[in-house]
C-alpha cells in the first residue's frame, strides 16, 4: 500500500479510480494529471441540460474540490503528460517534470474527430467536448440564428434539440441514410427523425458536407452539391481514442489501448480505462465503448487489479440520450442480424425495441419506457431466453416477464 499510483486523465474514469482505490483500502500516494482547468466533471449534460442553461456549472463536477485533498489525491490541472518511460517507471510532463509510479492508469479518454474540408477552420465552426466548448456555443446560441449541425449522431441531435427549443433555425447534415445509424435500429431512427422534423429541424440525409464558406467567419455550408446559409456550425462526427502516449511507449493499440478483462495493458504495471481502451467484451468480441458506464466500470476493475483483487470485467454496456422530452435508454450491443420485437406504440412516445439473438435478449432500446430498459438490462445480464410474442404483449408486465423466465 506504499506504492505510488499515477493517473493520466482527469475525467469520469480517473475520478472513479481514485474513489475505488481508496474504498479498497489503498493508502499510498495518488497523483492525477488533467489537461483542463477543471477537476473531473460529467460530460453527458454538456450537450443537453448545460447547453440549454438548465444545469448549473457547479453540478457538473463529480466531487467537491475538497474531496481530492481529503483523499490524498494530488490533482495536477492544466498539466499534460509528454511521455511514459516504462523502463524507469516515470511519466514525463510537458514542463519537463518526471513523476515516478509503481502503477499507472491511462484514463486519457478521446478527442473529437475534426473536419479537414475547406473552411473547417473558419470562426463559427464549433465542436463539443468540454465546458469551454459549450461556453463558446452558448454565447452565439441566439433565437433566429441559423445552425448547421454536421453529424446525426447523439451529440449532433442533442444539440439540435436544444437549439430548436431555444428558437434557432436548425439543419442537420448526415452522410448516412438515417439518424444515429451506428447506434440504434431503423425503427428508432425513423421515430427520432419524425420528432426532430415536428420540432422544425430540417434533416438532410445522405448529404455529406464538402466545405464551409464565408468572409472572416462561417456564412455558408456546401453539402451534397448545394449551398446552405449558416451563422453557426456544430460538428459532431465522432471521437478518436487518445492512445498516442500508450502507442509511443510501445503498448499494443488498435483504435484504443488494448487491455485485458482486468483493464491491464501488455505492461503489468500499466492499466487503462474508459473511452481510450479497446477490450474483449462479454460476448467475446473486441470493442471500444464510448460511454459513462464503461468509464466507471472499467475504472473500478482497474482499481481492483491494481490492489491485487482482480475481477473479470463483463458488465452489460448501457447508453442514454435526452432529446426534447424523450429519454432514450439502451442496454446491450445490437447486431444487424438480431430479430427485432416492438413493445408499445411509437405514436404514444413510449415504447421499446428488443433485440433477440438465439432466443435470448441481446439488447433493448427504450423511449420513455424505464421498466423495459431496467428489466431488459437484467435479462441480458442473466442470459435469459424469452419468446418474442411475450415481449410484445403489453398485458404482461416487464417485472413479471423476468420473474417467469427465472422460475
Secondary structure, 3 states (H helix, E strand, C coil): CCCCEEEECCCHHHHHHHHHHHHCCCCCCEEEECCCCCCCECCHHHHCHHHHCCCCHHHHECCCHHHHHHCCEEEECCCCEEEEECCCCEEEECCCCEEECCEEEECCCEEECCCCCECCCCCCEEECCCHHHHHHHHHHCCCCCEEEEECCCHHHHHHHHHHHHCCCEEEEEECCCCCCCCCCCHHHHHHHHHHHHHCCCEEEECCCEEEEECCCCCCEEEECCEEEECCEEEECCCEEECCHHHHHCCCCECCCEECCCCCECCCCCEEECCCCEEEECCCCCEECCCCHHHHHHHHHHHHHHHCCCCCCCCCCCEEEEEECCEEEEEEECCCCCCEEEEEEEHHHCEEEEEEEECCEEEEEEEECCHHHHHHHHHHHHHCCECCHHHHHCCCCCHHHHHHHHHC
